Amino acid sequence: MTSRELADKAVSILESKKGVDIEVINVEDKTTLADYFVIVSGNSTTHIKSLAEEVEYILKEEDGLYPDHVEGRSGDRWILIDYKDVVVNVFHPEERATYNLENLWNAKKPLDA
């Protein structure tokens, strides 16, 4: 699975669980951290936890993929799931506005470019 396919699958999973304002940022030309950041908001800490758990569960069950690292489970207001080339960020709306990753990485670069 390519990094783009993984990002697209993560988006599909998040959409199925009613993730809010999902964005994919292509960062492969800007950092060695990852190729794509997937950013989504949840409506509550319970929703945020559910979104993160569903991504991990589906990718493990269907594709045998395990995250390299997971951060933020204790607070449930920003959970980061690192699949090396794709990093999934599940935010509470307040934290998403505070960190504003879309602006930080100049997310307006088209994915199809």
PyMOL commands that set and color helices and strands:
alter all, ss='L'
color gray80, all
select helices_A, chain A and resi 3-16+45-63+93-99+101-104
alter helices_A, ss='H'
color red, helices_A
select strands_A, chain A and resi 20-26+36-41+69-71+78-82+86-91
alter strands_A, ss='S'
color yellow, strands_A
deselect
rebuild
show_as cartoon
